[in-house]
């Protein structure tokens, strides 16, 4: 009788162990068959258009700011604003490519000849960007390299420039949202940064499709 009970218990234990192993094997198979969640599965749009604007803070370039011969040439800027239109095409891992247009407009006075007037800067660049979803929130960054066109009423010129932006977005619906970001545009001339260094704070609307 004891032998029979022992055999029965052993049989139950073997069947239980075999069932556990089989269930684990099936679970592993399902995990293998099911692909890892991508950013698209988390709600990241395939295409993003952003339109916005905001204030700009203008600073002299730090390297030339230290030079005595430049110290008295500092411009004073007023009513500085920026506007932006950009397109991003992210991939499944959140990284992507795009294009960025940013415009800046300002009134100024001062400098060597104590001039006054208004200036405009227009920046065009292809970009490398990243977008990652956390529920309805979107973390994003963007770097690009392109052309900056400068016009201050007295001269007009173009330079190679780079931009760096970081920010957040919020999806209001499947196709529309809001964004807020900060960044800068740095222009180069003769391997030096140009004196005027704009820091941009930009907010606006996003369109997803």
HELIX and SHEET records of a PDB file:
HELIX    1   1 UNK A    2  UNK A   33  1                                  32    
HELIX    2   2 UNK A   62  UNK A   65  1                                   4    
HELIX    3   3 UNK A   68  UNK A   71  1                                   4    
SHEET    1   A 9 UNK A 192  UNK A 193  0                                        
SHEET    2   A 9 UNK A 176  UNK A 189 -1                                        
SHEET    3   A 9 UNK A 156  UNK A 171 -1                                        
SHEET    4   A 9 UNK A 137  UNK A 151 -1                                        
SHEET    5   A 9 UNK A 115  UNK A 134 -1                                        
SHEET    6   A 9 UNK A  95  UNK A 110 -1                                        
SHEET    7   A 9 UNK A  75  UNK A  90 -1                                        
SHEET    8   A 9 UNK A  48  UNK A  60 -1                                        
SHEET    9   A 9 UNK A 196  UNK A 208 -1                                        
END                                                                             
